[in-house]
Amino acid sequence: MDHDPLRWAKSYPYQIPARSYVLAEGGYQELPEGGPLPDLCGRQPVLACGSNQSPERLARKLAGFIDGPVPVIRARVTGFDAVYSAHFSTSGSIPATLHQAPGATASLFVNWLTPAQQRRLHETEAVGRNYDFGRLDGIQVRMDGGGVLTHAFAYVGRHGCLISDDAPVALAAVPATGRRWPALTEEQVLALARDRLAPGRPLDDFIRETISEEKTRLARTDTLKSDGRPFSYGGFTPIAV
């Protein structure tokens, strides 16, 4: 994708494959449906619910740190969903976070990372400012190709999730069954935020201001997070990084 700031902001969470894949220098390769899993030894499973599912975005974040192939395995995650966080990123988008969703099963991906790759992602995820990193226990993550995880790691938004009409807002780009909340595209959720924060402002102008004016971006985040719903899953243990 060409890096036009407006298009980039509206395109979150970017292109997400329909199948598991392996990321390597120079691109990625989707794995055959129903095929065996690649070697996962020495790697840590980290749930991805937003742009870390996208090979394009993951490659940008791990540039220079892809020390061997990175398995990215599609999985069905019970009782959780990908929703919008109550904050704006520096790129002008409203990014994703994980949230409990009773009765729902979301189709997410698990990034299997080496220690060096994990350290690099910590740097890109604004840990301690926008996200906490930690371990999820007592979960059910059914991976394509076999295997069920009962624990994994995740980045969880510190600002809570975006609320509209007293409900979280799910990512339309992420398939889910049993979802009870509205699901919007990135452009739709940006328009929703614009209607709340700057009614009548042209959407492109609203996005440009969010990107270029730090004080404006932080003030808009403060308003969104004022009623953000916190992540309160009891099986989540934050880890200092």
N, C-alpha and C positions, 0 to 999 in steps of 0.2 A: 504494500500500500504506500502511495506517495504521502509524505508527511505534511499534508495540508492541515493546519491546526483545527479548523472547524470540523473537517471530515473525521479527523482522528478522534476528537472528543465525542462525536455522535456515533462512532463505530464500535465503541466498547460493548462487549468484551472481545471483539474482533473474531476472526474466523476460528471456529472450533470444529475439529473433525468429528465424523460420525463413529469412528472406531479408535481403539487404542493405537498408539504410535510410539516410535522411538525417534527422539530428537538427536541430531548429530551436527557437527560442523557442516554447513552448506545446505541444510534442509532437514526434512523429516520423512519417515517412511511409515505408512499405516500398516498395522499388523493384520494378518489374515483373520477373518471372523472365525471364532472357535478354535483358533490355534493356541499353542502353549505359550505361557508367559516367558519373557526373557529372564535372564539371570538377575535376581534382585538382591543378591547377597551383598552386605556391606552398605546398603542404602536405607534411607529413612523414608517411610510413607507420609506424604504431606498432602492433605486434601486441598484441591483447587476448586474454587467456586466461581471465580471471575476470569480475568484475563490470563491467569496462570494456567488455564486450560488450553490456551491458544499457542500453537507452535511458533507463530510469528512473534508474539509478545514474549514468550518464554525465551526464545532465542536472543531477543534484544537484551533481556535482563541478564542472561547468562553468558553474554558475549565475552569470550576469553576464559570462561570457566567451564566450558563443556569438555571436561577431561574424560572423554569416552562417551558412549551413547547414554542418553537419559530416557529410561522407560517412563511413559506417561499412559497409565492404564485406566480405561473407562470403568466406572463402577456405579452401582445403584446403592444409594445411601438412604437408609430408612430413618424417618423421623426428623430429617433436616431438609432445608431448602436454601437455594442461593437467592438472596434478597439484596436490595440496594442499601448501602451504608448511608448514614446521615452526615455525609461530608463530601466536599468537592476535592478532586485531585488537582495537582498543578497543571494537568493537561486539560482541565475544564470538564471532565466527565464526573459522573457520580458512580463510584466503583461498587463492587460487590462485597458482601460479607456473608458468613454462614449464620443461620438462625434455626432454632428448633421449630419444627412444623409437624405436629402430631397428625398421623394419618397419611402423610406425604412420603413419597420416595423420589428423590432427585437423581438424575443422571449427571454425575460429576466425574472428575478425573483425579487420579492419585499420581502425584509426581514422586518418583523414587529417586532420591537425591543422595549424592555423596556428601561428606562433611564440608568439602570446599564449596560445592554448589549450594548447600544450605546456608552457609555463611554469606555467600553472595546474595541470595534472595533476602536474607535479613536486611541487607543494606538497601535493597530496592523497595521494601514494603513499609518503610517508615515505622519500624517496630518501636514502641514506646511513645509514639506520637499519634499515629492513625490506627495501628493494629497492635494487638498482643499476640505473641506466639506461644503455643502451649500444646499439651497432650489431651486428646479426647479419649476417655475410657467408657466402656459399656455401650459401644456403638455397634452397628451392623453395616459393614461395607462389603458388598458382594462384587468382586472384580470379574470382569470379562476374562475368560480363559481359565477360571477356577480360583477358588480361594476366598475366604471370608475373613476380613479384619475386624477384630473387636476393639482395637485401639488404633489411632493414627494421630498425626499432628496437624495443626491448622493455624492460619492467621485469622484472628477474630477482631472485628472492628471495635475500637475503643469508644466510638461515639454513639453506639447503638445503631439500629436499623431505621431507615426512613419510614415514616408513618404517614399514611393517607387514609382518611375516613376510618381512623382507629385500627388500621391493619397494616402490616408490613407489605411492601411491594416487591414481588418476585421478578427475576430476570426472564423476559420472554425468550431469550436465547438459550435458556437452560430447560430441557425437557423435564417434566415431573408428572407423576401420577398422584391422584389424591390431593392435589393442590387446592386450597380453599381461598387463597388470596389472589388479588388482581396481579396480572403479569404484564409488564410494559417493556417496550424497547428502550434503549438508551435515549433516543431522541424524544420519546414520549415522556420519560421521567424527567428529562431536562426541562421540557415544556411545563410539566407539573410544578417543578421547583420554581421556574420563572413566574408562573401564575401566582405563586405564594410570595415570592421575594421581590419581584419587580413587575407587577401586572401591567400589561400593555407594551412592555419592552419587546422589540423584535428579538426572536430567539438567538439569532446569530450575534447580535450586539451583546446580549446577556452572556453568551458563552465567551466572547472575546474579552469582556470585562473580567470574568472569572479567571481566565488564563493570565491576563496581563497585569491585573491589579491585586497584589497580595492582600492588602487590607480589605478589599471588597470580598475576595474569596474567603478569608477567615471570618469575616462578619456574616457572610451567607452560611458558612458551615455552622457558626454559633447558633443561628436561627434554626437550621435543620435539626441540630442535635438537642435543642431545647426540649423537644418531645420525642427524641429517638428512643426506641425500645431496646434496653440492654440485653446482651447475651447472658442468660442466667442458667445455662445448663450446668448441673451440679457435677458432672463428670469431666469438666474442663479444668486443667491445672496449668496456669501460666508458667512459662519458663524464662528466666532471665537470659538475655542474649547479649 
